[in-house]
């Protein structure tokens, strides 16, 4: 199993995990444990990470709660050659 932290910051005692990659083989408890230990080792009292909504269903049992709503507007770029 491998977990790679792409970028992280400590703001207001929260470890912000901007991206991660790896294969946890459905060992979600171990992923939570690794993030918790990493946050504690950096003096943080909690951690946050970005993920698809499906992760929220999986991680609720580990105390994860939804914090943000992400919105997107998609549009076509039109080149003006006039």
Buried (B, 14 or more C-beta within 10 A) or exposed (E): EEBEBEEBEEEEEBBBBEEBEEEBEEEBEEBBEBBBEBBEEEEBEBBBBEEEEEBEEBBEEEEBEEEEEEEEEEEEEEEEEE
